Amino acid sequence: QVQLVESGGGVVQPGTSLRLSCAASGFTFSSHSMHWVRQTPGKGLEWVAIIFSHGANDYYADSVKGRFSISRDNSNNAVYLQMNSLRAEDTAVYYCARDYTDHWTVDYWGQGTLVTVSS
Amino acid sequence: QSALTQPRSVSGSPGQSVTISCTGTSSDVGGYNYVSWYQQHPGKAPKFMIYDVSKRPSGVPDRFSGSKSGNTASLTISGLQAEDEADYYCYSYAGSFTWVFGGGTKLTVL
């Protein structure tokens, strides 16, 4: 069965960096694009980034463009989110999610990892 | 990348039907047949319920159905059950490899 397990969340100060990881299993990881989605109590769900299956292309929400970077390691079935210049408004639960190929959506989600940006 | 508009809350009694709307623009909901819906119970990850506007993944009861007219998509839940009480989110492709969610709707089963 498809499993996605996020890790790396924690409490950090504004302006610092954090790297999230997502370990995937139960499917052919290299065949699927992968997304990061975050959820805040006040704003609900927000799409953050996508990386294509081959890793050569990635795209971002305007709110994180230039600060966050998504990457993947197909040999280790993992996807990452490097978050730099963190702000209080980046506080959220971060989910990795599998792209549902050819349907422009996501089907499976991890359980999420909480990132709190606070001084 | 503005969020899609959903009602904050809806409610219905067991056995009844409810419909949740999701209004976007011609750049997202109206421009593509790539609207999805997710169900989320407290403390849990979202669950995939509808894709391509009206298709159900395997395992999702046929009580759940989706539709779209113009810039507004809808999720209808018929034969409401207690376990349907949850938050529901719509999600649409918005072009240029970006996506947008709705603000979420809290469904209360009375």
Boltz contact constraints between the chains, C-beta under 6 A:
constraints:
  - contact:
      token1: [A, 44]
      token2: [B, 103]
      max_distance: 6.0
  - contact:
      token1: [A, 44]
      token2: [B, 104]
      max_distance: 6.0
  - contact:
      token1: [A, 45]
      token2: [B, 89]
      max_distance: 6.0
  - contact:
      token1: [A, 45]
      token2: [B, 101]
      max_distance: 6.0
  - contact:
      token1: [A, 47]
      token2: [B, 99]
      max_distance: 6.0
  - contact:
      token1: [A, 59]
      token2: [B, 97]
      max_distance: 6.0
  - contact:
      token1: [A, 62]
      token2: [B, 1]
      max_distance: 6.0
  - contact:
      token1: [A, 103]
      token2: [B, 51]
      max_distance: 6.0
  - contact:
      token1: [A, 103]
      token2: [B, 52]
      max_distance: 6.0
  - contact:
      token1: [A, 104]
      token2: [B, 34]
      max_distance: 6.0
  - contact:
      token1: [A, 104]
      token2: [B, 93]
      max_distance: 6.0
  - contact:
      token1: [A, 105]
      token2: [B, 36]
      max_distance: 6.0
  - contact:
      token1: [A, 105]
      token2: [B, 51]
      max_distance: 6.0
  - contact:
      token1: [A, 107]
      token2: [B, 48]
      max_distance: 6.0
  - contact:
      token1: [A, 109]
      token2: [B, 45]
      max_distance: 6.0
  - contact:
      token1: [A, 109]
      token2: [B, 46]
      max_distance: 6.0
  - contact:
      token1: [A, 111]
      token2: [B, 45]
      max_distance: 6.0
